[in-house]
Amino acid sequence: MSEPLLTVADSLKDRARAALGSRNLILVGLMGAGKSAVGRIVASQLGIPFIDSDHEIERVSRMTIPELFAAYGEEEFRALETRVMKRLVRSGPRVVSTGGGAFINERTRRHIKKGGLSVWLKADIDVLWERVNKRDNRPLLKTENPKQTLEGLMKARYPIYAQADLTVLSRDVRKEIMADEVLQALIEAQKENAAS
């Protein structure tokens, strides 16, 4: 009896899973970049758990993110986010999607870098705006001109997101395509590390 042939998709998943090893894969980027949606698919393809850090923050605080911002302000929220991220990246492997500001906080960024491989899902303003303007649950966008606020966040945060280990362009394609591109970036990074 002959061995069944591996499909290209199976081969990609297996190679990416081997490249990740016991590390966490941590998705960073601005709101609307696709961290949660793509992260769920990547975790499923790799056969490892997926955790959305914002959902975990809401679970431990028993409050929504907008409620936390309103009650305690951004500084206290970021301190809680740092504690949650530190705990989430202690063991792995898992895929973790972060809130848009998590990687911006220096302490949180150190935990992320120590706890796994960071992937920046980088998107342009039109893609982000198309995704975020449909929902009213973004505390940082509750301003007079939310699109301008989003552009300001991009200018301030993109140089910091650029410190992530890997960058994958988030654009208007199916989430499954994005997930495959994350897996491919993981494999390419492993090849580069092996060669150096």
Secondary structure, 3 states (H helix, E strand, C coil): CCCCCCCHHHHHHHHHHHHHCCCEEEEECCCCCCHHHHHHHHHHHHCCCEEEHHHHHHHHHCCCHHHHHHHHHHHHHHHHHHHHHHHHCCCCCCEEECCCCHHHCHHHHHHHHHHEEEEEEECCHHHHHHHHCCCCCCHHHCCCCHHHHHHHHHHHHHHHHCCCCEEEECCCCCHHHHHHHHHHHHHHHHHHHHHC
